[in-house]
Structures are given as C-alpha cells and as structure tokens.
Amino acid sequence: MKWAFWIFASLYALAMTLFLISLFGWFGQDQDPLSAVFLLPLGLPWNIIADKIGLTGFAFTAMAPAINAGILYWLWKR
C-alpha cells in the first residue's frame, strides 16, 4: 500500500501542477481550464457522485483525488 499511495500522490501532484500552470497561464502557457482532464480519472468515483448530486466546478474536481489519497493513506497505515 505504501507504493500505491506514493505513486498516486505523485500523479496527483503532477496533474495538479499541470492544472494550475494551464489555469493561470504561468510560464507563458495559454490559459486552458481543460487541463483538469488529468485530474478527472484520479478523482473517480467521487467526480461521478458529485455530478449526480449537483456539485460541479473546478474546486471539487481538483480536490476529489485527495479523497482517494486519504483512503490509500488510511489503508497503508492500517
């Protein structure tokens, strides 16, 4: 579980960095909010559940993978 957590956490950090760079146009990049597409598969199934109950937006899409990271961390420390 330790490896699964660290791999997931690094993928989440990478996807979040790409999202922030594209969202704010840092380093001369064009502003493109569609870069959140890399966060969507990391946040499943919470993104689908949130969509069903009406929670939408970049904030939840960006934070949904943190729920999965928390679950992996809990399984690792258990």
Order of alpha helices (4+ residues) and beta strands (2+ residues): alpha-alpha-alpha
